[in-house]
Amino acid sequence: MSRQMTHIQKRRGAPEFRRRLPEELAGKPVPSWWPAHLRDLVSAKTGRFKRELVRGLARVPEPKRKARVAKLIADTEALFEEAKQTLSSGPRRQITNDDLQFLADHRHAEVLAADEQLRREGFGLMGDEGAGIQIGSPQREPGLTLADYEFLGGAQAERFAAMKRELATRRPPPQIVARAKKTAAELLGVDLQEGSDELRDAALRVLEAEVLAFQDAARRHDGEVVRTPATPSAKPANRAGLSSDPRLTAAFKAWSGENANPGEETPAPRTVQEADHAVRRFVELHGDLRVREITRKHAREFRDTMMKLPTRLPGYLKQLPLPELLAQPAVEKLSKPNVATINKAMGLLAAVLNDAARDHDFRSDPAGWSNPFEGLRLPLSRKAANGRRPFTTDELKTIFADPEIIGGARPDSGGRGNSARWLPLLALFTGARREELAQLKTHDVKLDDVSGRWFLNITNLDDEQSLKTDGSVRVVPIHPELIACGFLDYANERQRKDPRGWLFPLLTPNSAGLRGDKWGKWFGRKLDALGLNDPRLVFHSFRHLFLDRCRDCDVPREIAFAFTGHVAGQVVGDRYGRGFSIERLSREMDKIGFPGLDLSPFRWNQA
């Protein structure tokens, strides 16, 4: 027995597809801003949502009817879902560049279509030279009479002159503003607020379109061939399914790997933390827009606003939303972020949007899509570009003469015990990043069976470990000076106590899971206390110094980068094999020294 197809009924013997609207829609009032491309769900008689959709099937051959019904079910399901999302999210208040272009194209086509109709039908004006014009005289043939032609040319020239003045002064008249607001609401579902910049932008684009259309009409009046363009659809291709686009916060969650599958690559916790801050501030400024609603204007305003946001906020200001925060008088006196910080935020938002574009195929849209955050980075001055510098020998002597770092005295809670001793020494002789060292496990200190050389295994294999890039995974031989200072003794003792534990167990993660963040703040305060208050001096200065010493000691560039986890420009062959052997790396590591730096106190006070 064949299975009966659902949603099919017969009316007067003819088959029809019928499907009831969801309860949230059926028979309910329709908002005034309801977009035109969803008007098929609205009853022209009542002005409310229909209770069911009906599609005729009489002309569909019986063999193809089942496939046709299946497509109708899928199409109506998508239509209902879009309508529910549109209704729940409310009208859009922001207008995109694509929206503005749509309004302009629509009005340009509309004016030329009206002009074409006038010329085809005529006005019915009759008159002989010197006898005046009689209105409403019978018109036997379609088209313009001579009187029609003269009247139309004069009327259009007068209106064209007025429009050009309005455009030159950028003062669209009230009827243009009203038209822009009405068209945006009816065709795009965008509710432009009175007096807003968005409504003014839309009105100016409509006015520009009318000027261009009247120019074309004037050419047509002179006998040139000017065809009327097709009126664009109420749902332009580049807006298809826009209401189902992810909002910025949802795009951020997907990018951050919140629901990533096991083994899937995700951004580092610190990167996620920084991107979260940028997304939160953008939403405070512009709202949680859908990705393709974000325009270049939004991105530029965000960039310029963030330049005013202080880097360090007092507790009572931290929880204020961005517009309210910037209105506080105290903000003017606080230090502002540098250009590199703003550029990083722009880059992170660009990455979030690019990820959403890949997931949702934005660039396959016929109208295309471009990332509004790309190309808006601020230029870095030479001074800003060199925001960090390596330590000098005298500065190293100051750091490694400090009792808390030597280890003769236990540091306060920020220094976290032996971390104060070993993190600076390890950074000095490996060039590793702070987080790479802070997240080392006891089993990451290994012995190479072939060369008999100890090395650090810098990896992200454990769930609690993460690295900046894939190229950061590496092995780094332990420098003889570190062994002389007692590092292996410390590491072996830690491994004996906790074979799979943290190498520096007193370090505690911050809210983003970064184990070295709090320690890094302690080290910053330590530098200030030692009189090393140049803002370019940070823990990362050890990394800069290590690479300088690699160059000075004739360590080959590719091996120096192997030590530090940098990825230089590669050819295909560089990706083959397992890289340099521990033995080869060790020969280059042993070349590196720091003339003038005496670390004998560390040998006398072995941990």
N, C-alpha and C positions, 0 to 999 in steps of 0.2 A: 504494500500500500504506500503510495507516494506521500511524502510529507507536504502539508499545505503551507504555502508561503505566507508569512506574517505581513501585516500592514496593507493587505490588499482587500478592497471591497468593491462591489459592483454598484454603480448608480445608473439606473435606467439601462441596465444591461452592459454598460461600459466599465471596464476595470479601472480602478484608481488606487494610487498609493496614498495612504493616510497615516499620519503619525502625530500623536498628541504632543504638545509642547510640555516641557517639564513644569512641575507645580510652581516653581519659583517665577515662571514667566506667564503661564496660561491665564489670560483674562486680566492681567495686572495692568496698571497705568504705565504708559511709556514716557520716559523722561524727555524733556524738550530738546535735549542735546543728542538724542539717540542717532547714531551714524546711519547714513543713507544705505550703506551696503548691508545693513542688518534690517532694513525696512520691510523685507519680505516677511518678517515675523509679525508685522503690525497690520491690524485690520484698518483698511481705509474708511470703513463705515463708522467704527466706534472710536478709533484713535488709540485703542488698547492693543496689547499683545493678542494675537490669535490664540484659539484653543487647540487648533491642529493645522498642520500643513497638508495640502492636497496637491498631488501631481497626477496628471492624466497618463494612462498607460495604453489607451486604445490604439495608438499608432505604433506601439512597440510590438514587433512580431512575437508570437508565443514562445518560440525557442530562445529568444533573447531577453524575455521578460524577467527571468530569475536573476540574471546578471545585472539588469537595470535596477531591480529592487535592491539588490545588495549594495550597489553604488549609492542609491538614494538613502539607504540606511546610514552608510558611512558619512555621506555629505551632510545629512541633517544632524547626525550626532556631533560632527565638528561645528556646525552652525549653532546648535544649542549651547555647546560648551563655550564657544566664543561669546555668545550673547550673555551667558551667566557670568562669565569673567568680566565682561564689559560693564554689566549692571552692578556687580559687587565692588569693582574698583572705582566706579564713578567716572565722570568725564575727565579727559586729559586737560591740564591747564597749560602745558608747554607745547609749543609748535616747532616742528623740525624743519630743516632746510628742504627736505623732500615735500613736506606739507606746503611750504611756501611756493615751491615750484608748481605743485599741483594746482593751488589756487590761481596762480598766474596763468597757467596753461588753460585752465577751465574758463577763466574770464575772457582770455584772448579768443578762444574758439567761440564762446557764447556771443561776443560782440560781432564777430565776423559772420556768424550764422544769422543773427538778426538783420545785419546789413544785407546779406544775400537774399533773405526773404522779402525785405522791403523792395529790393530791386526787381525781384521776380513778380511781386504782386502789384507794386505801384501804390500811389495814394489816391488816384482818381482826380488829380488836379488838372483843370483845363484852363487855357487862357491864350489869347493872341497877344502879339507884341503891342504894348501900350494899352491893352484892354483890361489888365489886372488878372487875378487868379480866382477862379471859382472852385470852391471846395465841394466835393461830393458829386461831381458830375459823373455821368455813367462812363464806365471804362470798358471798351469793347475788347481790347487786346491786353494780355498780360505784359508786365514790364513797366518801365518809367515813361511817362510822357515828357515832353520838353519842360513843361512847368514843374513836374515832379523832379526832374533832373536838376533844375536850377534851385528849387527849394531845398532838396536834400543836400546839395553841395554847399549852399550857404549855411544851413543849420549845422552840418558837420564841421565846417570850418570855424564857426563861432564856438562850438563846444570844444573843438580840438585846441583852440587858442587858450581857453579857460583851463583845460586839463594840463597843458604844458606849464602854465603859471603855477598851478597847484603842485605839480611835480617838482618844479624848480625851487619852490619855497619849502618843499617837504611838508605841506599842510594838506593832507587829504580831506576832502569835504565830508560832512556828516553822513551823506548817503553812501559814500565809498566805505567808510568805517563800518556802517551798519551792514553793508553787503558782505564785507570780509568776515564779520562776526557771524552772520547768518549762514554763509556758505561753509565756514569752518565747522560750525555746529552740525549742520545737516548732512554734509558730505564726508566729514572726517571725524565727527564725534569729539571735536576739540572745543571746550568752553573757554573762550578768550575773555578775560576780565576787562571791564571798562577801565580805561586809563592805563592799561598795562603796556609794557614795551612790546610784548608779543602781539597784541592787537594792532599797535601802531605799525609794526613790521609787516603784518599781514595786509593792512590797508594800503601801505606804500607799494607792496608788490602787486596788489590788484590795480592800483592806479597806474603803475608802470605798464601793466598788461593792457589797460584801456588805451594808453597813449600809443603803444605799439600797434594795437588793433586799429585805431583811427588812422595811423600812418598807412597801414595796409588798405584801409577803406578809401583813403584819398587816392592811392595808386590805382585802386579798382575804379574809382570815379573818373580817372584820367584815361581809362581804357586798357590798363595793364591787366594781365592775367594774374589774379590773386585767388588761390583756392582756399576754401574754408577748411581748417584742420578739424579732425575728428575731436569731439568733446571727450576729454579723458573720463574714464570710469570713475564712479563714486568711490571705488576701492582700488586705487592705483596699485600696480604690481608690487612696488617696493613696500607697500603697507599690508600686503596680504598676510593675514595671520599675525599682525603686529600685537594684537591683544593677547596672544599666547606667547609672545617673547618673554624671556625671564626678566624680572626686575633686577636692578644692580645688586641688591643684597643676595638674591638667589644665585646670580652669576658668580658672585664672590665665593659663596659656599661650595659651588661646584668646582671652581678653580682651586680652592684651598684644599680639596681632597677630603672634605668632611664626611662624604659617603663613599670614599674610594675603596676599590676592591683590594684584597690583600696582594701585596707585591706591586701595586700601581704606584708610579712615581708621583710624588707630591712636593710642593714647595717646602723649603726649610721653615721651621717654626718662627724664626725671627722675621723672615720675609712675610709670612702670613700675618704676623702681628702688625707689621708696618702697613701692609695692604688693608687690614681691618680698620686701622686708624684713618687711612685715606678714604675708604668707602664710607665710614661713619660720618666724617666731616662733609663729604659730598652730599650725602642724604640730608644732613642738617641744613645744608644750603639750598638744595634744589628739590628735595624729596626723593623717594625711592622710585626713580623713573625706570621704565623698561629700556633695555639696552639700546634699541634703535630710536628711542625718543631722545637720547642724549645727543645734543648738537655740539658743534665746535664752540658756539657761544657759551654753552654751559661749561665746557672744559676750560675755556679762557677765563671765565669769571671765577671758577674754582681756583685756578692757578693764582690769579691776582689776589684773591681773598686769602689764600693760604700764606701768601707773603706777609700778611699783616698779623698772622697768628703767632703769638709768642712760643718759644721753644719750651720754656719751663713755666708752668702755671701754678699759682698758689692753690691750695686745696679747695678753697671756697669758689674758685673759678672753673675747676676741672670739669664739673658736671654740667656746665651751662652749654646749651646748643650754640653752634657757631655764630649765627646772627646776633643773638643776645650777648654772647661773650665779647664780640668785637665792639659792642656798644658801651662796654664798661670803661670808665675813664682810666682805671689802673693799667689797662692793656697797653696804652701808649708808652708807658715808661719801661716796659719789659723788653728784653732782647728778642729780636726777630730771627727766623730761620735763615740759613744760608741757601744759596741758589741750588746747591747739590741736593739738599734735602727736598726742596720743592720738585726738582726734576725727577728724583727717585719716586715720589708720590705719583707724578704724572705717568712715569714708566710702569708702575705697578697697576694703575687703573687701566692703562692701555693693554697690559697683559691679561687682565680679567676680561676685558671686552673681546680681545682676540680669541680667548678660549671659548667664550660664548658664541662668537661668530663661527668657529669651527664646529662646535656642537650642533648649532642650529642652521648651518649652511647659509648664512647671511650673504656671503659673496657670490653664491649661485643665483641670487635674485637678479632678474633682468635689469633692474635699475642700479644694481651694485650696492656696495656698502663700504664706507671708509671709516677708520677709527678716529673719532674726534679728538683723542688725546695725543695722537701721534703728530710730530712736527711742531709741538707747542713748548718744547723745552726752552728754558732761558739760557742764553749764552753764558759760559763760565769765564770769568776773568782768569788771567794766568795765576794770580794769587789764590783764587778760589779753587782752581783746578789742582793746585798743589796743596791741598788742605792738610796733609800730614807730612811729617818729615822724620827721618831716622834720628835716633839718639846719637849725640857725639860721645867721644870717649870720656870726657869729663862728666857728662850726664850719667853715663853708665857707672862710673866710679861712685857717684852720689847715690844712685839707686842701690847698688850692690854693697854699699857700706852701711846701709840702714839695718839696725838690729832686728827688726821684725822680719825683714826679707832674708837676712843671713840665717835667722832661726834661733839666735841666742835668747830672744824673748818671743813669747807667743803673741801674735797679733790679736786685735780685737775681733769681734764677731764677723766683721766684713771680710777680714783677711782669711778666715777659715783655716786656721792652723797651718799645716805644712803646705797648703796651697800657696801661701804667700812666698814661700821659698822656691817651690819647684816650677810654678807657672812662668815666672820671669826667666828663670834659667832655661827651661825647655824652649820658650819662645826665642831666646837669644841664639840657641844652637840648633833650632829646627826651622825657624821662620813660620811655625804653624799659627793658625788663627786661634784666638782665645777659646772659642766654643769647641774647636777640635781637640784642644788639650783638656778642657773642663769635662768633656764627656768620655774620656778614656776609661776603659775597664781594665781591671787587673790583668786579664788575659790578653790585652792588646800590647803588652810588653813581651816580645817573643825572641827566641833564639833561632838563628838560621843554621840549620844542620850542616850546610855545605861550607859556608865561610867561617862558622863559629862566631858570628857577629850578632850582637843584640840589636833589635830595631823596634820602632813603634809602628803598629799597624793602625793607621788612621782610616776608619771605615764607618759605614752606617748600617752594618748588618743587624745590629740589635734594634728592636723597636724603639728604644729610648735614645737612639743616636740618629743624627741627621747631619748632612754636609751641604755646603753651599751649592756645589755642582757635582756632576758625575765625575769630572776630572779631579775632584778633591780626594777621591779614594786613592791611597798610596801607602808605601812603606818608606820609613825614614830611618837610616842607621843612627844609633845613639852615639853621639860624639864622645871621644875619650875623656874630655873634660867633665862631662856630665857623670861619667862612671867614677872619675876621681873625686867628684863632689858627693858621691854616695847615692846616686839615683837608683842604681840597681839594688842596693841594700834596702832602700825604701820600698821599691816595687816588689821585691821578693817577700818582704815582710807583709805587705798588703795582700799579696796573693796567697800567702799562707793562711792569713786570717779570713779571707773572703775570695775564693778562687774565681768567682764570676761577678764580683762586686765592682764598685766604682774605685778607680785609682785614687780619687780625691773625694772621700765620702762625706766630708763636711760641707761641700758645696750643695746648695739647695736651688732647685729651679724656680724661675719666676712664673708668672701666669701663662707665659707662652712656652714654657718648658725649657727655657735657656738656663743651663746650669752655671754659666759663667757671668751672667748679667750683673748680679749683686756684687760678685767679687770684682768685676770691672769697675763698678762705681767706687768700691773701696780703693782700688788701685789709682783711680783718678784723684781721689782725695789725698792719697799718699804722695803722688807727684806734686800736688799743690803744697803739701806740708814740707816737702823737700826743696821748695823754691823753684821747681820745674813747672812753672805755670804758663808756658807757651801753649796756646790752645791747639797747636799742631802736634803736640806731644801726647800720644795716647799709647795704649798697650800695642796697638797695631804698628807703632813705630819700630818695635822689635822686628817685625816682618820686613819692613823697608830696609832696615839695617842689615838683616841677614842676606838679602839679595844684593845689597851693595858689596858686602864682604865676599859673596860668591864671585862677583865680577872682579874684585881686586885680587882674589886668590886664583884667578884663571880657571874657575870651574866652568865647564861648557854650559852654554845657555840652556840646552835641553835638559841637562841634569839638574841645574838650578831650579828649573820649572818643575822637574820631577820631585824635588825636595818639597816645594811649596804648593804643589797642586794646581799650578797654572797650566792652562791649555793654550799653547802657541798655535800659530797657523799650521795646519797639518795637511799632508798629502795622504792619499789612500793608504800607502804602505805604513804610515805611522800608526795605524790602528791595528796592525797585525802583530802577533806575538804578545808577550806578557810584560814587556818593558825591560828596564835595566835590572840586572841581578843585584842582590845585596852586596856582593863582593865589589862590583863596579861602582856602586853608589858610595860604598865605604871609602874607597880610595879618594874620591872627590871630597867627601865629608871631612876627612882627616886633614885636608889642606886648609880648612877654614879656621881662622884664629882672630883674636881681638887684641892687637898689640896695645900695650899700656894698661890693660885691664887685669888687675890682680884678684883672682878668685881663691887665693889660699885660705881666707877665713872660712870658706865653705868646706874646705877639706879638713880643717881643724874641728868643725862642728858638724860631724856627720849625723844625719837624721836617722 
